[in-house]
Amino acid sequence: MSVLTVAECPVCGGDVEITPDVIVGELLDCDDCGSEIEVRTLTPVRLEVAPTPAEDWGE
Ligand SMILES: [Zn+2]
């Protein structure tokens, strides 16, 4: 009986499901494009692309 909210992925515009107990700062994965998305605000729900952790690709 969980109610899912759907917000728009900032990357691809697809639907991202958000659980009722989501918190600000929670990281979600977009099912459509696979991007990592961070919850910035809850009312209204606003999503932003999560900052990419530092990765050393050139090493
Ligand atoms: Zn997406």
PDB file of the backbone (N, CA, C, O) and the ligand in Angstrom, with CONECT records:
HET     ZN  A 101       1
ATOM      1  N   MET A   1       0.823  -1.197   0.000  1.00  0.00           N
ATOM      2  CA  MET A   1       0.000   0.000   0.000  1.00  0.00           C
ATOM      3  C   MET A   1       0.864   1.256   0.000  1.00  0.00           C
ATOM      4  O   MET A   1       0.396   2.345   0.332  1.00  0.00           O
ATOM      5  N   SER A   2       2.115   1.091  -0.372  1.00  0.00           N
ATOM      6  CA  SER A   2       2.968   2.266  -0.398  1.00  0.00           C
ATOM      7  C   SER A   2       2.594   3.154  -1.574  1.00  0.00           C
ATOM      8  O   SER A   2       2.341   2.683  -2.683  1.00  0.00           O
ATOM      9  N   VAL A   3       2.566   4.428  -1.303  1.00  0.00           N
ATOM     10  CA  VAL A   3       2.251   5.388  -2.352  1.00  0.00           C
ATOM     11  C   VAL A   3       3.549   5.944  -2.900  1.00  0.00           C
ATOM     12  O   VAL A   3       4.370   6.496  -2.168  1.00  0.00           O
ATOM     13  N   LEU A   4       3.714   5.790  -4.178  1.00  0.00           N
ATOM     14  CA  LEU A   4       4.932   6.277  -4.791  1.00  0.00           C
ATOM     15  C   LEU A   4       4.679   7.608  -5.475  1.00  0.00           C
ATOM     16  O   LEU A   4       3.703   7.785  -6.202  1.00  0.00           O
ATOM     17  N   THR A   5       5.575   8.524  -5.223  1.00  0.00           N
ATOM     18  CA  THR A   5       5.549   9.791  -5.946  1.00  0.00           C
ATOM     19  C   THR A   5       6.497   9.672  -7.124  1.00  0.00           C
ATOM     20  O   THR A   5       7.530   9.008  -7.040  1.00  0.00           O
ATOM     21  N   VAL A   6       6.150  10.298  -8.185  1.00  0.00           N
ATOM     22  CA  VAL A   6       7.016  10.279  -9.357  1.00  0.00           C
ATOM     23  C   VAL A   6       7.501  11.694  -9.636  1.00  0.00           C
ATOM     24  O   VAL A   6       6.711  12.634  -9.722  1.00  0.00           O
ATOM     25  N   ALA A   7       8.788  11.823  -9.771  1.00  0.00           N
ATOM     26  CA  ALA A   7       9.376  13.116 -10.118  1.00  0.00           C
ATOM     27  C   ALA A   7      10.143  12.964 -11.421  1.00  0.00           C
ATOM     28  O   ALA A   7      10.397  11.858 -11.898  1.00  0.00           O
ATOM     29  N   GLU A   8      10.497  14.097 -11.971  1.00  0.00           N
ATOM     30  CA  GLU A   8      11.146  14.077 -13.271  1.00  0.00           C
ATOM     31  C   GLU A   8      12.663  14.018 -13.138  1.00  0.00           C
ATOM     32  O   GLU A   8      13.270  14.791 -12.396  1.00  0.00           O
ATOM     33  N   CYS A   9      13.247  13.107 -13.856  1.00  0.00           N
ATOM     34  CA  CYS A   9      14.702  12.997 -13.885  1.00  0.00           C
ATOM     35  C   CYS A   9      15.290  14.242 -14.541  1.00  0.00           C
ATOM     36  O   CYS A   9      14.885  14.605 -15.645  1.00  0.00           O
ATOM     37  N   PRO A  10      16.244  14.905 -13.871  1.00  0.00           N
ATOM     38  CA  PRO A  10      16.842  16.124 -14.443  1.00  0.00           C
ATOM     39  C   PRO A  10      17.747  15.829 -15.627  1.00  0.00           C
ATOM     40  O   PRO A  10      18.147  16.743 -16.348  1.00  0.00           O
ATOM     41  N   VAL A  11      18.063  14.593 -15.827  1.00  0.00           N
ATOM     42  CA  VAL A  11      18.976  14.243 -16.915  1.00  0.00           C
ATOM     43  C   VAL A  11      18.212  13.911 -18.189  1.00  0.00           C
ATOM     44  O   VAL A  11      18.479  14.467 -19.254  1.00  0.00           O
ATOM     45  N   CYS A  12      17.253  12.992 -18.061  1.00  0.00           N
ATOM     46  CA  CYS A  12      16.591  12.512 -19.274  1.00  0.00           C
ATOM     47  C   CYS A  12      15.106  12.868 -19.306  1.00  0.00           C
ATOM     48  O   CYS A  12      14.433  12.644 -20.313  1.00  0.00           O
ATOM     49  N   GLY A  13      14.597  13.420 -18.207  1.00  0.00           N
ATOM     50  CA  GLY A  13      13.186  13.792 -18.190  1.00  0.00           C
ATOM     51  C   GLY A  13      12.259  12.632 -17.914  1.00  0.00           C
ATOM     52  O   GLY A  13      11.038  12.784 -17.953  1.00  0.00           O
ATOM     53  N   GLY A  14      12.828  11.480 -17.637  1.00  0.00           N
ATOM     54  CA  GLY A  14      12.016  10.300 -17.353  1.00  0.00           C
ATOM     55  C   GLY A  14      11.453  10.326 -15.949  1.00  0.00           C
ATOM     56  O   GLY A  14      11.803  11.187 -15.141  1.00  0.00           O
ATOM     57  N   ASP A  15      10.580   9.378 -15.664  1.00  0.00           N
ATOM     58  CA  ASP A  15       9.968   9.310 -14.344  1.00  0.00           C
ATOM     59  C   ASP A  15      10.883   8.584 -13.362  1.00  0.00           C
ATOM     60  O   ASP A  15      11.412   7.511 -13.653  1.00  0.00           O
ATOM     61  N   VAL A  16      11.053   9.192 -12.203  1.00  0.00           N
ATOM     62  CA  VAL A  16      11.820   8.570 -11.132  1.00  0.00           C
ATOM     63  C   VAL A  16      10.883   8.361  -9.953  1.00  0.00           C
ATOM     64  O   VAL A  16      10.276   9.312  -9.459  1.00  0.00           O
ATOM     65  N   GLU A  17      10.767   7.135  -9.510  1.00  0.00           N
ATOM     66  CA  GLU A  17       9.876   6.841  -8.389  1.00  0.00           C
ATOM     67  C   GLU A  17      10.520   7.244  -7.075  1.00  0.00           C
ATOM     68  O   GLU A  17      11.703   7.001  -6.835  1.00  0.00           O
ATOM     69  N   ILE A  18       9.711   7.864  -6.233  1.00  0.00           N
ATOM     70  CA  ILE A  18      10.192   8.320  -4.934  1.00  0.00           C
ATOM     71  C   ILE A  18       9.293   7.729  -3.857  1.00  0.00           C
ATOM     72  O   ILE A  18       8.071   7.868  -3.900  1.00  0.00           O
ATOM     73  N   THR A  19       9.911   7.080  -2.909  1.00  0.00           N
ATOM     74  CA  THR A  19       9.135   6.467  -1.832  1.00  0.00           C
ATOM     75  C   THR A  19       8.665   7.527  -0.842  1.00  0.00           C
ATOM     76  O   THR A  19       9.273   8.594  -0.753  1.00  0.00           O
ATOM     77  N   PRO A  20       7.595   7.256  -0.096  1.00  0.00           N
ATOM     78  CA  PRO A  20       7.039   8.256   0.828  1.00  0.00           C
ATOM     79  C   PRO A  20       8.011   8.655   1.924  1.00  0.00           C
ATOM     80  O   PRO A  20       7.908   9.754   2.470  1.00  0.00           O
ATOM     81  N   ASP A  21       8.942   7.790   2.249  1.00  0.00           N
ATOM     82  CA  ASP A  21       9.852   8.102   3.353  1.00  0.00           C
ATOM     83  C   ASP A  21      11.194   8.641   2.860  1.00  0.00           C
ATOM     84  O   ASP A  21      12.205   8.588   3.561  1.00  0.00           O
ATOM     85  N   VAL A  22      11.172   9.155   1.650  1.00  0.00           N
ATOM     86  CA  VAL A  22      12.411   9.698   1.098  1.00  0.00           C
ATOM     87  C   VAL A  22      12.866  10.902   1.925  1.00  0.00           C
ATOM     88  O   VAL A  22      12.039  11.621   2.485  1.00  0.00           O
ATOM     89  N   ILE A  23      14.158  11.116   1.998  1.00  0.00           N
ATOM     90  CA  ILE A  23      14.700  12.249   2.748  1.00  0.00           C
ATOM     91  C   ILE A  23      15.559  13.106   1.828  1.00  0.00           C
ATOM     92  O   ILE A  23      16.060  12.644   0.803  1.00  0.00           O
ATOM     93  N   VAL A  24      15.715  14.372   2.225  1.00  0.00           N
ATOM     94  CA  VAL A  24      16.582  15.261   1.458  1.00  0.00           C
ATOM     95  C   VAL A  24      18.009  14.726   1.493  1.00  0.00           C
ATOM     96  O   VAL A  24      18.529  14.357   2.546  1.00  0.00           O
ATOM     97  N   GLY A  25      18.612  14.695   0.346  1.00  0.00           N
ATOM     98  CA  GLY A  25      19.978  14.207   0.255  1.00  0.00           C
ATOM     99  C   GLY A  25      20.058  12.748  -0.141  1.00  0.00           C
ATOM    100  O   GLY A  25      21.142  12.221  -0.391  1.00  0.00           O
ATOM    101  N   GLU A  26      18.895  12.091  -0.199  1.00  0.00           N
ATOM    102  CA  GLU A  26      18.884  10.690  -0.595  1.00  0.00           C
ATOM    103  C   GLU A  26      19.272  10.562  -2.068  1.00  0.00           C
ATOM    104  O   GLU A  26      18.928  11.404  -2.897  1.00  0.00           O
ATOM    105  N   LEU A  27      19.979   9.509  -2.359  1.00  0.00           N
ATOM    106  CA  LEU A  27      20.410   9.280  -3.730  1.00  0.00           C
ATOM    107  C   LEU A  27      19.528   8.228  -4.378  1.00  0.00           C
ATOM    108  O   LEU A  27      19.263   7.169  -3.809  1.00  0.00           O
ATOM    109  N   LEU A  28      19.085   8.547  -5.576  1.00  0.00           N
ATOM    110  CA  LEU A  28      18.232   7.645  -6.334  1.00  0.00           C
ATOM    111  C   LEU A  28      18.896   7.330  -7.661  1.00  0.00           C
ATOM    112  O   LEU A  28      19.775   8.053  -8.131  1.00  0.00           O
ATOM    113  N   ASP A  29      18.457   6.241  -8.244  1.00  0.00           N
ATOM    114  CA  ASP A  29      18.940   5.908  -9.578  1.00  0.00           C
ATOM    115  C   ASP A  29      17.790   6.009 -10.558  1.00  0.00           C
ATOM    116  O   ASP A  29      16.710   5.464 -10.327  1.00  0.00           O
ATOM    117  N   CYS A  30      18.029   6.706 -11.650  1.00  0.00           N
ATOM    118  CA  CYS A  30      17.020   6.792 -12.690  1.00  0.00           C
ATOM    119  C   CYS A  30      16.984   5.476 -13.464  1.00  0.00           C
ATOM    120  O   CYS A  30      18.013   4.984 -13.927  1.00  0.00           O
ATOM    121  N   ASP A  31      15.802   4.925 -13.593  1.00  0.00           N
ATOM    122  CA  ASP A  31      15.682   3.655 -14.306  1.00  0.00           C
ATOM    123  C   ASP A  31      15.915   3.829 -15.803  1.00  0.00           C
ATOM    124  O   ASP A  31      16.320   2.897 -16.497  1.00  0.00           O
ATOM    125  N   ASP A  32      15.655   5.020 -16.276  1.00  0.00           N
ATOM    126  CA  ASP A  32      15.740   5.240 -17.719  1.00  0.00           C
ATOM    127  C   ASP A  32      17.170   5.456 -18.203  1.00  0.00           C
ATOM    128  O   ASP A  32      17.602   4.835 -19.174  1.00  0.00           O
ATOM    129  N   CYS A  33      17.903   6.336 -17.526  1.00  0.00           N
ATOM    130  CA  CYS A  33      19.229   6.679 -18.013  1.00  0.00           C
ATOM    131  C   CYS A  33      20.340   6.212 -17.073  1.00  0.00           C
ATOM    132  O   CYS A  33      21.520   6.277 -17.418  1.00  0.00           O
ATOM    133  N   GLY A  34      19.954   5.740 -15.879  1.00  0.00           N
ATOM    134  CA  GLY A  34      20.954   5.193 -14.972  1.00  0.00           C
ATOM    135  C   GLY A  34      21.726   6.238 -14.193  1.00  0.00           C
ATOM    136  O   GLY A  34      22.680   5.913 -13.485  1.00  0.00           O
ATOM    137  N   SER A  35      21.320   7.492 -14.320  1.00  0.00           N
ATOM    138  CA  SER A  35      22.031   8.543 -13.618  1.00  0.00           C
ATOM    139  C   SER A  35      21.748   8.494 -12.126  1.00  0.00           C
ATOM    140  O   SER A  35      20.674   8.078 -11.693  1.00  0.00           O
ATOM    141  N   GLU A  36      22.726   8.925 -11.354  1.00  0.00           N
ATOM    142  CA  GLU A  36      22.524   9.040  -9.922  1.00  0.00           C
ATOM    143  C   GLU A  36      21.961  10.431  -9.640  1.00  0.00           C
ATOM    144  O   GLU A  36      22.503  11.445 -10.079  1.00  0.00           O
ATOM    145  N   ILE A  37      20.865  10.446  -8.899  1.00  0.00           N
ATOM    146  CA  ILE A  37      20.119  11.676  -8.694  1.00  0.00           C
ATOM    147  C   ILE A  37      19.940  11.902  -7.205  1.00  0.00           C
ATOM    148  O   ILE A  37      19.666  10.971  -6.447  1.00  0.00           O
ATOM    149  N   GLU A  38      20.099  13.158  -6.799  1.00  0.00           N
ATOM    150  CA  GLU A  38      19.981  13.494  -5.390  1.00  0.00           C
ATOM    151  C   GLU A  38      18.694  14.272  -5.142  1.00  0.00           C
ATOM    152  O   GLU A  38      18.333  15.155  -5.920  1.00  0.00           O
ATOM    153  N   VAL A  39      18.014  13.941  -4.064  1.00  0.00           N
ATOM    154  CA  VAL A  39      16.813  14.664  -3.672  1.00  0.00           C
ATOM    155  C   VAL A  39      17.229  15.966  -2.996  1.00  0.00           C
ATOM    156  O   VAL A  39      17.918  15.955  -1.976  1.00  0.00           O
ATOM    157  N   ARG A  40      16.805  17.081  -3.573  1.00  0.00           N
ATOM    158  CA  ARG A  40      17.216  18.371  -3.040  1.00  0.00           C
ATOM    159  C   ARG A  40      16.156  18.976  -2.128  1.00  0.00           C
ATOM    160  O   ARG A  40      16.483  19.510  -1.068  1.00  0.00           O
ATOM    161  N   THR A  41      14.903  18.897  -2.525  1.00  0.00           N
ATOM    162  CA  THR A  41      13.826  19.384  -1.687  1.00  0.00           C
ATOM    163  C   THR A  41      12.674  18.398  -1.763  1.00  0.00           C
ATOM    164  O   THR A  41      12.575  17.612  -2.704  1.00  0.00           O
ATOM    165  N   LEU A  42      11.802  18.448  -0.760  1.00  0.00           N
ATOM    166  CA  LEU A  42      10.698  17.494  -0.710  1.00  0.00           C
ATOM    167  C   LEU A  42       9.359  18.113  -1.076  1.00  0.00           C
ATOM    168  O   LEU A  42       8.491  17.427  -1.615  1.00  0.00           O
ATOM    169  N   THR A  43       9.179  19.375  -0.798  1.00  0.00           N
ATOM    170  CA  THR A  43       7.894  20.006  -1.092  1.00  0.00           C
ATOM    171  C   THR A  43       8.105  21.293  -1.865  1.00  0.00           C
ATOM    172  O   THR A  43       8.324  22.333  -1.244  1.00  0.00           O
ATOM    173  N   PRO A  44       8.053  21.276  -3.142  1.00  0.00           N
ATOM    174  CA  PRO A  44       7.827  20.080  -3.957  1.00  0.00           C
ATOM    175  C   PRO A  44       9.095  19.258  -4.103  1.00  0.00           C
ATOM    176  O   PRO A  44      10.198  19.725  -3.815  1.00  0.00           O
ATOM    177  N   VAL A  45       8.919  18.043  -4.549  1.00  0.00           N
ATOM    178  CA  VAL A  45      10.092  17.209  -4.777  1.00  0.00           C
ATOM    179  C   VAL A  45      10.907  17.766  -5.931  1.00  0.00           C
ATOM    180  O   VAL A  45      10.399  17.981  -7.031  1.00  0.00           O
ATOM    181  N   ARG A  46      12.172  17.992  -5.653  1.00  0.00           N
ATOM    182  CA  ARG A  46      13.052  18.498  -6.697  1.00  0.00           C
ATOM    183  C   ARG A  46      14.311  17.638  -6.726  1.00  0.00           C
ATOM    184  O   ARG A  46      14.922  17.352  -5.696  1.00  0.00           O
ATOM    185  N   LEU A  47      14.670  17.245  -7.913  1.00  0.00           N
ATOM    186  CA  LEU A  47      15.824  16.363  -8.053  1.00  0.00           C
ATOM    187  C   LEU A  47      16.939  17.069  -8.806  1.00  0.00           C
ATOM    188  O   LEU A  47      16.695  17.892  -9.688  1.00  0.00           O
ATOM    189  N   GLU A  48      18.154  16.731  -8.443  1.00  0.00           N
ATOM    190  CA  GLU A  48      19.307  17.233  -9.182  1.00  0.00           C
ATOM    191  C   GLU A  48      20.275  16.080  -9.390  1.00  0.00           C
ATOM    192  O   GLU A  48      20.280  15.100  -8.644  1.00  0.00           O
ATOM    193  N   VAL A  49      21.077  16.221 -10.405  1.00  0.00           N
ATOM    194  CA  VAL A  49      22.096  15.209 -10.648  1.00  0.00           C
ATOM    195  C   VAL A  49      23.052  15.184  -9.458  1.00  0.00           C
ATOM    196  O   VAL A  49      23.554  16.225  -9.033  1.00  0.00           O
ATOM    197  N   ALA A  50      23.293  14.019  -8.941  1.00  0.00           N
ATOM    198  CA  ALA A  50      24.181  13.907  -7.797  1.00  0.00           C
ATOM    199  C   ALA A  50      25.603  14.231  -8.212  1.00  0.00           C
ATOM    200  O   ALA A  50      26.048  13.857  -9.297  1.00  0.00           O
ATOM    201  N   PRO A  51      26.312  14.929  -7.337  1.00  0.00           N
ATOM    202  CA  PRO A  51      27.718  15.213  -7.639  1.00  0.00           C
ATOM    203  C   PRO A  51      28.487  13.906  -7.764  1.00  0.00           C
ATOM    204  O   PRO A  51      28.383  13.011  -6.926  1.00  0.00           O
ATOM    205  N   THR A  52      29.240  13.831  -8.809  1.00  0.00           N
ATOM    206  CA  THR A  52      29.992  12.604  -9.035  1.00  0.00           C
ATOM    207  C   THR A  52      31.157  12.517  -8.066  1.00  0.00           C
ATOM    208  O   THR A  52      31.952  13.451  -7.960  1.00  0.00           O
ATOM    209  N   PRO A  53      31.261  11.422  -7.372  1.00  0.00           N
ATOM    210  CA  PRO A  53      32.402  11.258  -6.468  1.00  0.00           C
ATOM    211  C   PRO A  53      33.705  11.302  -7.257  1.00  0.00           C
ATOM    212  O   PRO A  53      33.765  10.874  -8.410  1.00  0.00           O
ATOM    213  N   ALA A  54      34.723  11.816  -6.630  1.00  0.00           N
ATOM    214  CA  ALA A  54      36.007  11.917  -7.322  1.00  0.00           C
ATOM    215  C   ALA A  54      36.495  10.543  -7.735  1.00  0.00           C
ATOM    216  O   ALA A  54      36.645   9.631  -6.922  1.00  0.00           O
ATOM    217  N   GLU A  55      36.732  10.433  -9.004  1.00  0.00           N
ATOM    218  CA  GLU A  55      37.221   9.162  -9.516  1.00  0.00           C
ATOM    219  C   GLU A  55      38.469   9.425 -10.353  1.00  0.00           C
ATOM    220  O   GLU A  55      38.490  10.318 -11.200  1.00  0.00           O
ATOM    221  N   ASP A  56      39.478   8.653 -10.104  1.00  0.00           N
ATOM    222  CA  ASP A  56      40.731   8.850 -10.820  1.00  0.00           C
ATOM    223  C   ASP A  56      40.810   7.906 -12.010  1.00  0.00           C
ATOM    224  O   ASP A  56      41.333   6.794 -11.935  1.00  0.00           O
ATOM    225  N   TRP A  57      40.269   8.403 -13.100  1.00  0.00           N
ATOM    226  CA  TRP A  57      40.266   7.559 -14.298  1.00  0.00           C
ATOM    227  C   TRP A  57      41.647   7.525 -14.962  1.00  0.00           C
ATOM    228  O   TRP A  57      41.994   6.567 -15.653  1.00  0.00           O
ATOM    229  N   GLY A  58      42.424   8.585 -14.740  1.00  0.00           N
ATOM    230  CA  GLY A  58      43.672   8.701 -15.476  1.00  0.00           C
ATOM    231  C   GLY A  58      44.848   8.017 -14.796  1.00  0.00           C
ATOM    232  O   GLY A  58      45.987   8.126 -15.250  1.00  0.00           O
ATOM    233  N   GLU A  59      44.570   7.316 -13.714  1.00  0.00           N
ATOM    234  CA  GLU A  59      45.689   6.757 -12.991  1.00  0.00           C
ATOM    235  C   GLU A  59      46.238   5.464 -13.585  1.00  0.00           C
ATOM    236  O   GLU A  59      47.192   4.896 -13.053  1.00  0.00           O
TER     237      GLU A  59
HETATM  238 ZN    ZN A 101      17.072   9.717 -16.254  1.00  0.00          ZN2+
END
